[in-house]
C-alpha cells in the first residue's frame, strides 16, 4: 500500500518513462508508479473538475484521519488495483481540505504543482512489512 503525506515545502521530483508507457516518479530515492500518460488529467483539470468527477477519473475515494499535526494536510493510500484513498484530518476547513485533496491527487499523477502554494510538500516512504511503498 502506498501513502503520500503532504506537509510544508515543494519537493523536487524526477519523472521516468518506462517501456510499458507507464510513468513513475522518483522522490527521495523511492520510485512510485503513476497513471499512464494517456489516462492522465492535466493539473488545471485536477484543480477545476467537480470533486465527484475528479475522484471518479482517478479511481479514488475520500476518508478522514485522526492524524492532526501542524502543517499536516493528509496522505494517499494506493491499492494493488490502483484505487486511491485520500485521507485528510477532520480539523481542516473545507477550502483547505479541497486544496489538500487536489494537491495530493496532482502529486499522485506526477503532474506539475505550479498551481498550488509553494509551501506544500510531499513525502513518500515505504511501509516496512506491508509489501508496498508510501
Secondary structure by P-SEA (a helix, b strand, c coil): cbbbbbcbbbbbbbbbbccccbbbbbcccbbbbcccccccccaaaaacccaaaaaaaaccccccccccccccccbbbbcccbbbbbbbbccccaaaaaaaaaaaaaaaaccccccccccbbbbbbbbccccccc
